[in-house]
Amino acid sequence: MINASACGVIQTARKHPDRIGTVFAGRNGIIGALLEDLIDTGRESDDSIGALRHTPSGAFGSCRYKLNSLEQNRREYERLIEVFAAHDIGYFFYNGGGDSADTCLKISQLSETLGYPIQAIHVPKTVDNDLPITDNCPGFGSVAKYVAVSTREASFDVASMAKTSTKVFIVEVMGRHAGWIAAAGGLASSSDTELPIVILFPEVEFDRERFCQRVDELVKHYGYASIVVSEGVRGADGKFLSDQGLTDAFGHAQLGGVAPVVANMVKTDLDYKYLWAVADYLQRSARHIASATDVTQAYAVGKAAVEMVLDGANAVMPAIIRKSNDPYRWAIERADLNLVANVEKMRPGEYITADGFGITNHCRQYLEPLIEGEDYPPYSRGMPSYVRMNNIPVGKKLAPFEL
Amino acid sequence: MINASACGVIQTARKHPDRIGTVFAGRNGIIGALLEDLIDTGRESDDSIGALRHTPSGAFGSCRYKLNSLEQNRREYERLIEVFAAHDIGYFFYNGGGDSADTCLKISQLSETLGYPIQAIHVPKTVDNDLPITDNCPGFGSVAKYVAVSTREASFDVASMAKTSTKVFIVEVMGRHAGWIAAAGGLASSSDTELPIVILFPEVEFDRERFCQRVDELVKHYGYASIVVSEGVRGADGKFLSDQGLTDAFGHAQLGGVAPVVANMVKTDLDYKYLWAVADYLQRSARHIASATDVTQAYAVGKAAVEMVLDGANAVMPAIIRKSNDPYRWAIERADLNLVANVEKMRPGEYITADGFGITNHCRQYLEPLIEGEDYPPYSRGMPSYVRMNNIPVGKKLAPFEL
């Protein structure tokens, strides 16, 4: 959904040529800004920019790089100002989760701290869905849809195999700290399509005995069970369940995966035939099954970011504010970046059923609108037509900079 | 696609009420026939039967159960005849791969061997795509589409992360003996969307040094690489690569997954940041991204099976015969079940490039039509509407039978 938001930013900016000359993209995010490695999006056709809306990932690259405080690293802030000044950059848009919001906040303060006039807007995006104020974070709804749909489909498969073969299916999903993605597995089961699902949340301490007992109950009742396990599940010792100290035949440490660990328990304690999957990047890049709500909101926050900057805003984030559940109504409103950065969002505790293995109706009401609607990409010869940018660099004007 | 073929069989049978009274389904396949556990599909509405076309898995259950020869297990054949006679069953349709074709062939011979008049038709279906004569096997095209699309999407994701994070993505796919599914990963890259993909086929002996060298070349050139690895890859010792003798902290054997094994090599030998996924059931139940060609053919072989039986055929399989590649033209023709059962299909050797890591143009021309077109299921509240049958049992007339 990074691309859908970029599409919203660039298309909206192009509607205001009197106010915004060109949109430059930092190649690989803030690193590109520091290195003066800027991409001239003005060299991309309207069609290419439009196609970003249905293309997964981030077409200009991304990075994991958090700016330190001004006190700790004045050098980087001064460099950013040099780059901004050299290329007449007055508006700064930064797309990401909590760390990016923090970086964006620091840049929004450059006018005050270092006297360079800049307006900085944070554009929310994270599949972890853990930013405050906003109803949800673009990117999350599509991962949720993927997990819900895939868990339903795999459950149908297991149901038809269970008599003489696989009885337990385990799928590992993302979310090291927050259980939102795992919770989406609960949507696989609904009132018209009831399915036996066990969810293992990172917020709930794992109890092997209770877990195996629950799986056993479901298999005895339904003939099979599906387990959605978050990569971040921890045991009573506080360690990740995936961190089992596995070694191969040569004694080398082996790289987990919590799904095979849970599978081993099902085999050892229950002796049921099982299969396991690890969705990893497949879940967050699955543009082919994107939620239409998510795509619409990702575009909307990008568009709103430009409108806010043209309206004189600084240090804000366009937040999605839910007005009603059913029908789902929402609006984009300004959130103060000071209230966004470095604030941890409420954990989904109240969304988890008392037994710790399922989602409440409250959670269902929250999640369902976020996966509503299908936004299919165009296809050619059986494959989705995803766009790639030319990514033509802007000529450099400054001396090189070492990160 | 089992359901799409069942839809073809039942809808076609319903058009001939003068010739076919009711279609009974064996609950969990041949086991249901042996146990006299029959489902009366006549009790399902036209709408429900129609919805089978877009529902994954097999709505009447399935089994892994191969009939032994008449000499070895006369008892089971005599039981089948009792059940057929008790319920006036004259036509037998069996859906599956090589083992099912063998079972179906044995049943087709009951008229001759045990004097019971039956016509048996095998309806091809296997994601392994390893039946002879037929151009491809229903079920395969949709798995191929899922693998091709997912590999393309994940590759876009890795490309945008590669600068400071993940450089190598590994996805494990099905196919213990045949590399067709892994080959589909090669479609992720096309002339208009070139991507650095390495495929590890079960037909190619794994060479760790050559593999790591190839990955390294691609990462150095493109900045990243995607690896599609078949679960059936073997090393020079003939053992599955997934069979690494892993043990957990307590010395218990750990259940592989070849993707984490390959990931470990990437880390140990190349020290690139990596992520891995295991698609498992997600790939074969992914009705949401089914190939329209596959759905059409799955339905067509079901329909043809009924037409063949009404035309007096026995011991045949409706086979898909390719007439041309581009445009893809095909027809359904009768294949002699003697030539299908227990015959191994040509391995995709000539489809693999000389270096062993990619697919040839010949392979691409074969595969592309099979993933052509999208056949989306209907959705309700963001989720696909998959049907479940009432599965009302037919009254039993016989004494119980022990398997």
Interface residues (C-beta under 8 A of the other chain):
Chain A: I2 N28 I31 T55 P56 S57 G58 A59 F60 G61 S62 C63 R64 Y65 K145 A148 V149 S150 R152 E153 A154 F156 D157 V158 A159 S160 M161 A162 K163 T164 S165 T166 F169 V171 L187 A188 S190 D192 T193 Q244 G245 L246 T247 D248 A249 H252 Q254 L255 G256 G257 A259 P260 V261 A263 N264 K267 T268 L275 W276 A277 V278 A279 D280 Y281 L282 R284 S285 A286 R287 H288 I289 S291 T293 E368 P369 L370 I371 E372 G373 E374 Y376 Y379 S380 R381 G382 M383 P384 Y386 R388
Chain B: I2 N28 I31 T55 P56 S57 G58 A59 F60 G61 S62 C63 R64 Y65 K145 A148 V149 S150 R152 E153 A154 F156 D157 V158 A159 S160 M161 A162 K163 T164 S165 T166 F169 V171 L187 A188 S190 D192 T193 Q244 G245 L246 T247 D248 A249 H252 Q254 L255 G256 G257 A259 P260 V261 A263 N264 K267 T268 L275 W276 A277 V278 A279 D280 Y281 L282 R284 S285 A286 R287 H288 I289 S291 T293 E368 P369 L370 I371 E372 G373 E374 Y376 Y379 S380 R381 G382 M383 P384 Y386 R388
